[in-house]
Amino acid sequence: MHDVLDRWKTAFDSHRPDTMAEVFTPDALFLGCGPEVVAGRDAVRTYYEAVAEDRRADVTVLHTYTIGEQVARRLRGRHLQRVVGMGGEGPHVAGRAA
């Protein structure tokens, strides 16, 4: 987790949207500061391209824990719709980092 956040912060502080997007999975769901959830690396990249170049990130890891491979599969499968509230208009939650 620390490595992923360090890579993301370095890319954010250097305004490198391509590198920031690479931290996310190809099918990531992402909620930035706006009201809309976007899907996929291209959408994440587009979001970060619009962030002002003078912005800097302050990242602190408070706690990490492993939830296990089976939990991730279950959330990604049939339970995802209930958990994240997908409907006719698409997903309604933030995504996950790789």
TORLO-848534 format. One line per 2 residues: number of its first residue (from 1); their letters; for each residue y, x, z of C-alpha. Coordinates in steps of 0.001 Angstrom, whole numbers, plus 500000, padded with zeros to 6 digits. Each point is the difference from the previous one (the first is absolute). Layout:
BEGIN
NUM) A) Y,X,Z  ...
END
This chain:
BEGIN
1) MH) 500000,500000,500000  502409,502782,500889
3) DV) 499391,501691,496650  500655,496795,498055
5) LD) 503200,499271,501900  501184,503601,499642
7) RW) 499460,499848,496213  501766,496630,499784
9) KT) 502968,501155,502131  500435,503218,498013
11) AF) 499955,498007,496755  502367,497343,501392
13) DS) 502502,502561,501290  499900,501778,496608
15) HR) 500249,496682,498084  496739,500493,498068
17) PD) 498767,496455,499219  496939,501226,498075
19) TM) 498774,501993,502994  500705,497107,502385
21) AE) 498011,497630,497792  497037,502418,499926
23) VF) 499562,499499,503766  499061,496351,499331
25) TP) 496746,498707,498547  500100,498655,496418
27) DA) 499601,496434,501320  502384,500333,502966
29) LF) 502045,497070,501208  503411,501195,501168
31) LG) 502855,498358,501873  503157,502069,500098
33) CG) 503290,498815,501468  500252,497046,497633
35) PE) 498409,496576,500251  497369,500505,497276
37) VV) 496613,501674,500103  499239,502174,496984
39) AG) 496567,501075,498762  498801,503295,498568
41) RD) 501293,503554,499787  502380,499239,497145
43) AV) 501716,497318,502090  500189,502362,502996
45) RT) 501498,502697,497756  502568,497549,498628
47) YY) 500966,498990,503545  500566,503618,501057
49) EA) 501914,500838,496812  502629,497484,501143
51) VA) 500438,501636,503432  503219,502026,500247
53) ED) 499408,503738,499702  501896,500752,503212
55) RR) 497570,497969,502169  497752,501862,502434
57) AD) 496939,498818,501919  499359,500307,503729
59) VT) 496236,499770,500557  498245,500052,503373
61) VL) 496264,499443,500439  499554,498058,503224
63) HT) 496233,499523,499875  497121,500183,497533
65) YT) 496498,498596,500142  497113,499421,497613
67) IG) 499035,496421,499285  496909,500890,497970
69) EQ) 498872,499699,496400  498419,496561,500396
71) VA) 503243,498476,501284  501948,501292,497004
73) RR) 497415,498603,497600  500025,496664,501690
75) LR) 503790,499734,499908  500032,501066,496384
77) GR) 497371,497458,499021  499772,496284,500602
79) HL) 501951,500054,503268  503070,501564,498391
81) QR) 501319,496667,498778  500025,498496,503488
83) VV) 501234,503138,501733  502872,500810,497654
85) GM) 500827,496488,498841  499440,500313,496283
87) GG) 500796,496874,498085  501185,498892,496607
89) EG) 503096,502145,500349  498108,503165,500917
91) PH) 499560,502080,503164  502301,499745,503005
93) VA) 499446,503170,502044  500574,503742,499900
95) GR) 497333,502333,498672  498095,503037,501018
97) AA) 500375,503713,499438  497254,502161,498552
END
